[in-house]
Amino acid sequence: MPTVAVLDMAGKEVSKVELSEAVFGIEPNVPVMHDMVKNYLANQRQGTQSALTRAEVSGGGRKPWRQKGTGHARQGSTRAPQWTHGGIVFAPKPRDYRYSLNKKVKRLAMKSALSSKVADSEMIVLDGIQLDEYKTKTIAAMLKAIGSEKKALIVLPERNEKVIASAANIPGVKTAMVNTLNVYDILNADKFIVLKDAVAQIEEVYA
């Protein structure tokens, strides 16, 4: 059963917590995590790109010159793709890139991502974050104290506007609740910072 130190905001160890083997101690399934990341990125696409085909470009109804005798190549329209202001070949059109994966794949990908963070010693458990006011400097000092000065994901057990707003000003730092966690954000973070109460919620959901 994996064991992780619990730190306070000053970076000092205050206790240890045993993590669920079924959630944080499995063998990470790399292909499944890859599938989940691809799915997440595809679902973020707006799919609003659009261009006009030669049938949709205005103009070009008259043949630019006669078929034979000019020395030019034969042309039927000035809106063919090879012309300036012509239509686009295989023009992209608005489409929905979303697709779904089944629930077992999603659960396995999430547990694999969580386990990989524990195996790589990139998971940090905090006993709590106390903020009396909106203060980015406090969050920045905490991240420095716990050794997380690059990309970090802070997982909260419940919505805390002061923490969310204070962390939002720091480049590379994201916040999430247990119910908004996703595999992409976990893998993309250099440090996976979870509050102690959130650990229990994660185990309850995915065990």
DASULRA-V445109 format. One record per run of one state. SS is the DSSP state (alpha for helix, beta for strand, coil for the rest). FROM is the first residue (numbers start at 1). TO is the last residue. If there is no record, write none. Layout:
ss = <SS:SS>
from = <FROM:FROM>
to = <TO:TO>
This chain:
ss = <coil:beta:coil:beta:coil:alpha:coil:alpha:coil:alpha:coil:beta:coil:alpha:coil:beta:coil:alpha:coil:beta:alpha:coil:alpha:coil:beta:alpha:coil>
from = <1:3:8:13:19:21:25:30:45:103:120:123:127:136:146:152:157:161:169:173:178:181:183:189:191:196:207>
to = <2:7:12:18:20:24:29:44:102:119:122:126:135:145:151:156:160:168:172:177:180:182:188:190:195:206:207>
